[in-house]
């Protein structure tokens, strides 16, 4: 079901596209095993330890070498799709553009972790 959702979101584009979705859409993509989505928290390490979505990999979009580090993390985990978020959605759009340029399909969480939490989404400090 989600792969058909992804197909509808990305159309016929094979690589390098970005979409922004709400909490429900983000959750659907993350929970579908066929989507092979990897969750990237693109905030600072300090923000990450303060609370993040379960299973997220932290790669700071403002740090030197972001694209190389994120690409390595995504490839190591067999990502078909990169699901990115930050605090409010601004930095993750920057990250999404960089990852799209690197050839990834990217799903950006609208309103970031703030929107996630206000919508009842769970975060962890694990």
RACORUR-V366222 format. One line per field, one symbol per residue. ss: DSSP state (@ for helix, = for strand, . for the rest). phi: phi as a letter, one per 30 degrees, with the letter a starting at -180 (. if undefined). burial: I if it has 16 or more other ideal C-beta (glycine too) atoms within 10 Angstrom, else O. A space follows every 50 residues. Layout:
ss = ???
phi = ???
burial = ???
This chain:
ss = .@@@@@@@@@......=====.@@@@@@@@@.@@@.=====...@@@@@. .=....==.......@@@@@@@@@@@....=====....@@@@@@@@@@@ @...=====..@@@@@@@.....=..
phi = .dddddeddcicddbibbbcbdedddddddccdddhdcccccdddddedd kadeidccbddddeieddddeddddecidcbcccabdbjddddddddddd ddjcdbccddihdddedddjddbbcd
burial = OIOOOIOOIIOOOOOOIIIIIOIOIIIIIIOIOOIOIIIIIIIIOOIIOO OIIOOIIIIIIOOOOIOOIIIOIIOOOOIOIIIIIIIOIOIIIIIIOIII OIOIIIIIIIIIIOIIOOOOOOOOOO
